[in-house]
Each structure stands twice: as C-alpha cells, then as structure tokens.
Amino acid sequence: MAAGDFDGDGAEDLAVGAPDEYEFMGAVTILYGSLFSDGFESQNFNAWSSHVP
C-alpha cells in the first residue's frame, strides 16, 4: 500500500497491491482521490497485473 498524488491533480491517491490476485501473478489497484469529495472515487480506479510469473 502506498499513498501519493499519482495523477498530479493535487488529491491524495492510494495504491494497493494484491499478491497472487491471479494464478502466480500479483496486481496493483490505484484508487484516485478527489478534491471535491470526502474520500476516494469508487468508480475512478485503474488496475494492473503481470502476465509473467
């Protein structure tokens, strides 16, 4: 887990790692914060995974 302004919009974002999310592969999900809400946008996220074990 890591926090920072990953998209440069001035709001804090959250990166969450998930080891073994898929068979022999991990994944990272980025939850983007919003300057206009009290938390994270649940519909505004990106997810990445590795296809190489």
ZASEDO-887740 format. One record per residue: x, y, z of N, C-alpha, C in turn. Coordinates in pm, whole numbers, padded with zeros to 5 digits, always signed. Layout:
REM residues N
XYZXYZXYZ/...
This chain:
REM residues 53
+00085-00115+00000+00000+00000+00000+00091+00123+00000/+00053+00219-00082+00127+00345-00090+00029+00457-00121/+00057+00574-00065-00026+00691-00091+00058+00798-00158/-00005+00877-00241+00062+00987-00309-00030+01045-00413/+00014+01151-00475-00064+01215-00582-00016+01158-00715/-00062+01039-00751-00012+00968-00868-00053+01031-01000/-00166+01100-01004-00212+01160-01130-00191+01311-01137/-00128+01369-01034-00091+01510-01039-00205+01609-01026/-00319+01566-00970-00433+01658-00959-00442+01729-00824/-00346+01704-00734-00347+01768-00604-00420+01692-00495/-00487+01583-00530-00559+01500-00432-00478+01372-00407/-00480+01324-00283-00409+01202-00249-00477+01081-00313/-00396+00991-00366-00443+00867-00426-00386+00751-00345/-00439+00631-00365-00396+00515-00289-00368+00399-00383/-00249+00340-00372-00213+00220-00449-00215+00101-00354/-00286-00004-00393-00299-00124-00310-00251-00244-00391/-00152-00316-00337-00101-00435-00402-00175-00559-00355/-00192-00655-00444-00259-00780-00411-00175-00896-00463/-00085-00951-00381-00005-01066-00424-00097-01184-00457/-00064-01256-00561-00141-01375-00603-00288-01344-00632/-00317-01224-00678-00454-01189-00718-00503-01283-00827/-00415-01315-00918-00442-01412-01023-00342-01526-01004/-00363-01638-01068-00274-01752-01052-00130-01714-01083/-00042-01717-00982+00100-01686-00992+00129-01541-01031/+00030-01453-01023+00050-01313-01061-00010-01221-00956/+00055-01110-00932+00000-01009-00843-00071-00901-00923/-00128-00807-00851-00198-00696-00915-00183-00572-00828/-00196-00457-00890-00198-00329-00819-00321-00253-00863/-00395-00200-00769-00511-00117-00799-00483+00024-00745/-00507+00124-00829-00491+00263-00790-00629+00323-00770/-00656+00371-00649-00780+00442-00619-00748+00591-00619/-00813+00665-00706-00784+00807-00720-00868+00889-00624/-00804+00978-00550-00874+01069-00460-00938+01181-00539/-01024+01255-00472-01093+01366-00537-01087+01489-00448/-01064+01603-00507-01064+01729-00433-01205+01771-00393/-01306+01711-00457-01444+01755-00439-01530+01655-00363/-01468+01558-00294-01544+01461-00216-01472+01437-00084/-01533+01359+00002-01475+01329+00132-01393+01200+00132/-01359+01149+00016-01283+01024+00010-01239+00993-00130/-01236+00864-00161-01192+00818-00292-01312+00796-00382/-01290+00815-00509-01393+00790-00609-01399+00640-00635/-01508+00574-00599-01517+00429-00615-01528+00386-00761/-01566+00477-00849-01577+00442-00990-01458+00494-01070/-01359+00551-01003-01244+00608-01071-01118+00536-01022/-01085+00425-01089-00967+00350-01049-00906+00281-01170/-00781+00239-01155-00711+00159-01256-00654+00037-01187/-00647-00074-01259-00587-00196-01205-00488-00250-01307/-00374-00297-01256-00271-00356-01341-00233-00491-01284/-00195-00584-01371-00143-00713-01326-00030-00754-01419/+00048-00849-01372+00159-00902-01451+00117-01033-01513/+00143-01050-01640+00112-01176-01707+00234-01266-01715/+00340-01226-01645+00463-01306-01642+00488-01346-01498/+00490-01477-01468+00512-01519-01329+00648-01478-01278/
